Amino acid sequence: KSMVRPLLSRRIRAHRVLGGPLRGARMVTSWHDYPTGILGRTERELLRWFEFNVCQGETWLDVGAHYGYTALSLSRLVGPAGRVFAFEPMLTTAGCLSKTRSLNALGQLKIVAMGLGTPEECMSSIELPVERGMVDSSIRNNGFHESVLVTRLDWLWPRISGNIQRIDGVKIDVQGMEISVLRGMTELLIEHHPKLVIELHSAVDRQDFLTVLRSAGYSSPGRPVERIKEVYSANGASYAD
């Protein structure tokens, strides 16, 4: 990948997904930033998990939506009567996601151009490294940083959820900031106990992660979404609770 990616086009435009469960959907991105998304060869285990766990009319949160590959899948599954809130803090990428929503006529997809975490105040701005259209706290010294807005979901949700407060499921993929995101939504997790599917990265302390989950009322050890054997061991692997 590191050898081929620099040769790929950086032009951001609408592409049709060429294969996989989302074949035919349109997504605004570039070959450089998201070739596996355009090819439809990414997140297959996660999308399969969605098929068995997401129902029509539900409300799901896509935290760390990037260019919207998983948001497209969730939007199809909840249908017009459901809702998907896609949180993408990088403004240019959130703008691409907005175009993707329009191209696919997904009125159920709501885009929130903010990150989630545990700022001391209700909202704050932080600077994070950027790579391939996403902010990534695990990157070091890549030379470019983006200023993004971050808030606690416990504070934000009553202000954006409208008449339906219920949350049925949450997908989290936030490049090493998983614990902070969970801490900022603990009250809502306790109240609604949604299904969780979380991608864990190497910077995340597994014991701290489990402690936060238990404090929110989740007692099970979780189930691997990818085909791996040991729970919470592999970097970049997704787990459901």
PyMOL commands that set and color helices and strands:
alter all, ss='L'
color gray80, all
select helices_A, chain A and resi 5-7+35-39+44-53+69-78+91-103+153-160+178-183+186-192+206-215
alter helices_A, ss='H'
color red, helices_A
select strands_A, chain A and resi 13-16+26-29+59-63+83-87+109-112+115-116+123-131+134-135+145-151+169-172+195-200+223-224+237-240
alter strands_A, ss='S'
color yellow, strands_A
deselect
rebuild
show_as cartoon
